[in-house]
Amino acid sequence: MKLGIIRCTQTEDYCPGTTDFKAIRSKLGAFEGVEEEIELVGFTNCGGCPGKKAPLRAGLLVRRGADTIAFASCITRGTPIGYPCPHAEKMLELVRREVGSEVAVLEYTH
């Protein structure tokens, strides 16, 4: 798996992504059951509210080799501050449209 992660811009001050990286290394959360090696291709943010840059950034990650895009748990689950993104569903829809059906889109990381 060649993975690109999109995270919440608002959460960057609270979280450096360490739990995302641990989930990848330990194959926990969304990565449980992945048998192949996971290579992190890129780690970027959504571009800020309302996340209109997320599809562009997902496309860039795919052009850089990602075959899977994961939304960090800060977007869909609100970790670590307990405030999920109110634009998460729309961003997921737009990213899926941008990258097409051949690229997997994970809705969370851990």
Secondary structure, 3 states (H helix, E strand, C coil): CEEEEEECHHHCCCCCCHHHHHHHHHCCHHHCCCCCCCEEEEEEECCCCCCCCHHHHHHHHHHCCCCEEEECHHHHCCCCCCCCCCCHHHHHHHHHHHHCCCCEEECCCC
